[in-house]
């Protein structure tokens, strides 16, 4: 085993890569910018339609309050979600924990992994992150995704999960 | 050894019949609309195939151009059917079934025996006349069958079944779990013995028809057909010899609305008609059950299960036992009254998916079975599962409080709307609805229980309509522990088990309302169990 890398299957809960928070913030920023522009345009259209100056005095502050509340929530959410997400890899498989209000822990045994993908979008590439997608033969959870992993870590988890040469029917 | 088989020549006929069926509705329209004028008007239909086609038709038929085009569409279908027949070949090659077809675009498909989920044959009256069968081969992936072969001579089908199942048993693959080894060796010795597990005599089939109300569907379909063809008025006049005119119900309703009772004879006719309808519906349902499931026979052949049934259309289902993902038992209130249940299984892949818009009942291994015989049958179908040894654990004691709130909300909001619209005098039905909601929820939560041992995990649900779903741990794909905000407040959690057959909601193994410790322990236990077994499709 390469001594510079600790074993990936250590059976310990790991948080996601810390760079995932700024990445998600960037995504949230883009999202809220689009939302802000669209809702601002809608608000102005509504204001023009009423044809009164007074309506603007109500609509503009209302929009400001609502939008800043949404934007603030979107800004702080990635850090909260980050605190509630973790993964654990051991010899038997991978366990993924996530969700702030509706929490769930999913366990994918190594013997049930059909195939795995590691994908990396343009934004993820800038941050050196990757998304691991694990496919099983299941139906409700036939695809289990782990976003926000270091790209090389995602690759190593994939290599670890890849079905071995044990007698597999598929 | 190399041996090739081709389709039965009748396959051309069946392919044509198939495309005719797709044309059935337009063809009927065409038939009726071309009857309209006799003698023929002799009018020139203009440029197109109509002129040419009309020359070949009997005198009082006359086709417009578009109708003739429809007819001409059949020509490519015919050519396609002939080419398909000429080029289609089946070969058995060391552990694989090789299907070759196509003239310009050659297609050669290799299906390893080990991946075949089940092998079904359907034989309608026509198929039986020709001594052939339509064969469907299903593998694990996707919703579509891997191959649909229409039509093979029966001897060819028998050989295919023998080869595939012997090939599987010989072990084209290494046995997955230690438990599989003796089985694999056992069935490797030909010939595989056949042991009947369930045979349904006519009496049971009639009982099944009585319990399951399929008759209403048949009536609805028949009435729909009458309505479509515009014969429904004529039908009623004939059947009731004028007593029932379509306006009868309307008249009676109007009279009731005006505060008068309709004449006694009308009430009599309506009551009699209603009772008669009920009897007819049940009788039809029994007739349907008798014809559809005639001579139902479930047998164990080596390591596989084979079900055969049908009076006119004879269906044969063959599936390896190791491929069964879940077994589910169902019991309706009527079934419980006469001590019967039904059992169905799901395999991975296309099984149990609605096909052509209708649901195939093909996964029902026991449409009706005596409740006392169920444990023995389950042991035969899923050897790991011992119903008697399942240790049912109820859900959390406070689960009722959790479950009743959303139900009250669900029935309470419409109730409030009714009260708001009608006024306070509507309280008796509203109160009754609320009481029934509470009672149903209470009984359902009481019955809700789960069981887990070294081999299987099971969930029991329902009060009036009961069901038990069992999955071997070797078929678990993923395990998920869930905790909603409501769960958290009550220190509860849920566990969801995902299998390759969880398409149907009622077959999903989602265990709600567990104490948090219990859920965590169950989650850890199930994921460890799943990890230690190897999944075979």
Interface residues (C-beta under 8 A of the other chain):
Chain A: X92 X93 X95 X99 X101 X102 X103 X104 X105 X106 X107 X108 X109 X110 X111 X112 X136 X137 X138 X139 X140 X141 X142 X144 X166 X167 X168 X169 X170
Chain B: X114 X115 X140 X173 X174 X175 X176 X348 X476 X477 X478 X479 X480 X481 X482 X483 X484 X485 X488 X496 X498 X499 X500 X501 X502 X503 X508 X523 X526 X527 X528 X530 X531 X532 X533 X534 X535 X536 X537
